[in-house]
Amino acid sequence: MTATTAPLLRFITAGSVDDGKSTLIGRLLYDSKTLLTDQIAKLDQAAAKGENPDFASLTDGLAAEREQGITIDVAYRYFATPKRKFIIADTPGHEQYTRNMVTGASTADAAIVLVDATRVDFSGEEPVLLPQTKRHSAILKLLGTPHVIIAVNKLDLLDFNREAYEKIVAAYQKLAEQIKLSADVRFIPISALGGDNIVNKSVNTPWYEGEALLPLLESLPAGANQAEKLSAHFPVQRVARQDGSSSDDFRGYQGRLEAGRLAVGDEVKVLPSGNSAKIAEIYGAAGKQQSAVAGEVLTVTLDRDIDISRGNAIVGADSTAVPLKQLQADVCWFDDVALNPGRRYLLKHTTQTTAAKIKGISYVWDVHTLSRVQSADKLSINDIGHLSIVLQQPVNATAYSENPATGAFILIDEATNHTVAAGMISGNDTEDSFEI
């Protein structure tokens, strides 16, 4: 399999501050020879002088990041090997920028969670992981990231102690069980700075029987084609009209196919009305085509006129999507101003925006104890909670677990236009509604 035929893999690095995320990515870029010549020369010069190469500088692009030595924004990098192409998102470890991590993880096929072995507390009966490691793992669980690689970093500073590594593995396995992490979880002992188990197996860990990091990434299945296997879901972004005589009047529906496939002649239904029709024509970037798959931007026409507007959805006849006016959802709160249950927000779902009110907070996750606080009355910045939400207009949605593209939404503060939260729909709240 060559890099031109292997499916693209999107992955992120996550974890706490100074766990070595940027250094790991810099090492991957360096060892895969995808850096510019002057960047390689600078790192080689540092090595020749006996200094540690500053791999982190390759991803910390903002001036504030270089000055403070922390990652603030999500840094996207591209690299390729003979076997595969990759897009990496280096996400912040600082708690203040957890919202940026959510952004990077939302489209990832895999996540590398770095755990700094020197900062794990071994003083008690069981090792204690850092709170941000727990928070990021909880977010990966909510986002349904299919593959999670736990890279136990800086083991060189513990003389590659096998017992310490195995205790950390056991601690994370317990964490994964507590938060019900259903991902495929792998563990690798590494030194990002030294390159141990990054591209090749390290002689310093003869007791480790698994793969090095890069070969593992090359072998992971990508989720890019998973959306194609779902029922068709086409949120309408715009209605295109070309008024003429009755013989050439054109009415096309434009948007991006978020799931499944569409073909000329397919039976579809329109939400929220439930009216049925057949696909008459499909237009893509190159003109008229017979079919389309998830991810394509299209204009489609139907075999009969139906009242359709922006925010409606054209879905497959077998689609499980339904118009929802009340939601149960897991929410990551982004804003400095805490959630106010009595306040009205805007909810944006695919191409539709509607007023929303928080009906209640079922619980908030305590990432320190991994317990659910049932009596919480607010969500503060970086909190993760489960909410009941009532909408002014229904959204045409599925559960996030069925299709992330049609089960995700954001909340917007009407007064500031700030994106205050990202949410994942878990179900329909069937209790009585109330006025917004």
Beta strands, then each sheet from edge to edge (+ up, - down):
strand 1: 9-15
strand 2: 75-80
strand 3: 85-90
strand 4: 110-116
strand 5: 147-153
strand 6: 184-189
strand 7: 233-235
strand 8: 238-242
strand 9: 250-256
strand 10: 261-263
strand 11: 267-271
strand 12: 276-284
strand 13: 287-289
strand 14: 291-293
strand 15: 297-302
strand 16: 313-316
strand 17: 322-333
strand 18: 344-349
strand 19: 352-366
strand 20: 371-373
strand 21: 384-397
strand 22: 408-413
strand 23: 419-428
sheet 1: 2+ 3- 1- 4- 5- 6-
sheet 2: 7+ 16- 11+ 12- 13+
sheet 3: 7+ 16- 11+ 12- 15+ 9- 8+
sheet 4: 10+ 14-
sheet 5: 20+ 19- 18+ 22- 23+ 17- 21+
end
